[in-house]
């Protein structure tokens, strides 16, 4: 795992604190983390300050076009954030799908479309 210096220092501080807390059997404040006892071994789970990616960031990272609709279904019914993330996790990355089609059906591959708007124009033409 790669940490920026501030996160590394915080993780080190929490690790030291966890050893003291474990040795003293003192409760750990919520902001420091959580102790788990599994099979007789104590594990310390700490938040090092990383944020969760937004659904849009997840879709962007997977190569979806910027105008790809992720907040509602085809009927217009809204999706909550957890459903957006779940659908992203179950999706096939567009660059991978494109690579499979280009490798197997090159005759179907004309110009490259970069947005959903371009796709809609091409399909309706």
C-alpha positions, 0 to 999 in steps of 0.5 A: 500500500502506498501512503502519502507522508501524512497518512504514513505518520498517522498510521504509525501513530495509530499502530503505536497507540494500538500496541499500548491499548492492547497491552493495557487492555484499554478500550480504543476510541472510535476515531483511532480504529477497531480491535478484532480478536480472531483465533486468539490473535488481536488485529487492529483496523485503523482508518488512515484517512483515505476517502471512498471514490464517488460512483462517477470516479469509479465509472471514469476509472473503468473507461466509461464515457463522461456522459454515460448515465449512472444515476437512473435506469432506462425508465428514469427511475433513480439509483442510489449511490450504493446501487450505482457502485454495485452496477459499476462493479458488475460492469464490463469495462468499455475498453475491454469490450471494444478490444474483444470486438475489434479482435473478433469482428474488425469488419464491424469496427468503423469510427471510434465513438467517445460519448453516448451522444455520438453513439445515439447520433450514429444509431439514429442515422 
